[in-house]
Amino acid sequence: MAFPQQNGPLESQGVQLLPSSNTAKHIALPLPRSPHTTLHIRLTHLETSNLIFLTTTDHATSSSSSALGSFVYAMPNRLNPSDPLSTALFPVPSSIDFATRVAKILARKTGKPTYVGCSATFGGATVEEEIEGVKAVLEAILNELALQEQNVKVNGT
């Protein structure tokens, strides 16, 4: 089932929603301070969890494949909701911090276990640029999850 294209605030910021043939949603957006670098998100929203894969492409190297990055699992903490639990299932030093940060924030905000695979690279980026990248990813994912929840409520499926 392909999701219909939506015209909203993300599209006006240069975010491109890519159609999919299954329940996964593909989102591509330019990094805030690196417009030549595109961050690709594949979001699979399941009933009991969320599965997210993140990668980046540069216009100069868009035809090359990405190396396998980190894979992190995070889940809400019933005893301390503000501090989700997480574990790296497959750690790669260059992407483990980004994957863990995204997984923990999404687990806390959605209340669901979250798997994040991340081969996104921010070579030469400052801490501020990486934080803006996290914010852009979270905004895109949370907006898409909210849209999917609205569709479920309206359509009942």
Residue pairs with C-beta under 8 A, 6 or more apart in sequence:
1 22
1 23
2 19
2 20
2 21
3 17
3 19
3 20
3 25
3 148
5 17
5 19
6 17
6 147
8 143
9 143
10 17
10 27
10 29
10 139
10 140
10 143
11 17
13 29
14 29
14 30
14 35
15 27
15 28
15 29
15 140
16 27
16 28
16 29
17 25
17 26
17 27
17 28
18 26
18 27
18 28
19 26
20 26
23 44
23 45
23 46
24 42
24 43
24 44
25 41
25 42
25 43
25 44
25 45
25 144
25 148
26 40
26 41
26 42
26 43
27 40
27 41
27 42
27 43
27 140
27 141
27 144
28 38
28 39
28 40
28 41
29 38
29 39
29 41
29 136
29 140
30 36
30 37
30 38
30 39
31 37
31 38
31 39
31 56
31 122
31 129
31 132
31 133
31 136
32 129
32 132
32 133
32 135
32 136
33 125
33 128
33 129
33 132
34 125
34 129
36 58
36 59
36 60
37 56
37 57
37 58
37 59
38 56
38 57
38 58
38 59
38 62
39 54
39 55
39 56
39 120
39 133
39 136
39 137
40 54
40 55
40 56
40 57
41 52
41 53
41 54
41 137
41 140
41 141
42 52
42 53
43 50
43 51
43 52
43 141
43 144
43 145
44 50
44 51
44 52
45 144
45 145
45 148
48 112
48 113
49 112
49 113
49 114
49 115
50 106
50 110
50 112
50 113
50 114
50 115
50 141
50 145
51 114
51 115
52 102
52 103
52 106
52 114
52 115
52 116
52 117
52 141
53 116
53 117
53 118
54 69
54 98
54 99
54 102
54 116
54 117
54 118
54 119
54 120
54 137
55 66
55 69
55 118
55 119
55 120
56 66
56 119
56 120
56 121
56 122
57 66
66 119
66 121
67 92
67 119
68 90
68 92
68 119
69 92
69 94
69 95
69 99
69 117
69 118
69 119
69 120
70 88
70 90
70 91
70 92
70 95
70 96
70 98
70 99
70 100
70 116
70 117
70 118
70 119
71 88
71 89
71 90
71 99
71 115
71 116
71 117
71 118
72 86
72 87
72 88
72 89
72 96
72 99
72 100
72 103
72 115
72 116
72 118
73 86
73 87
73 89
73 103
73 113
73 114
73 115
74 84
74 85
74 86
74 87
74 100
74 103
74 104
74 106
74 107
74 113
74 114
74 116
75 84
75 85
75 86
75 107
75 112
75 113
75 114
76 84
76 85
76 107
76 108
76 111
76 112
76 113
77 83
77 84
77 85
81 108
82 108
84 103
84 104
84 107
84 108
86 100
86 103
86 104
86 107
88 96
88 99
88 100
92 119
94 121
95 118
95 119
95 120
95 121
98 118
98 120
98 122
98 130
98 133
98 134
99 116
99 117
99 118
100 116
101 134
102 116
102 118
102 134
102 137
102 138
103 114
103 115
103 116
105 134
105 138
106 114
106 116
106 138
106 141
106 142
107 113
107 114
109 138
109 142
110 142
110 145
120 133
122 129
122 130
122 133
125 133
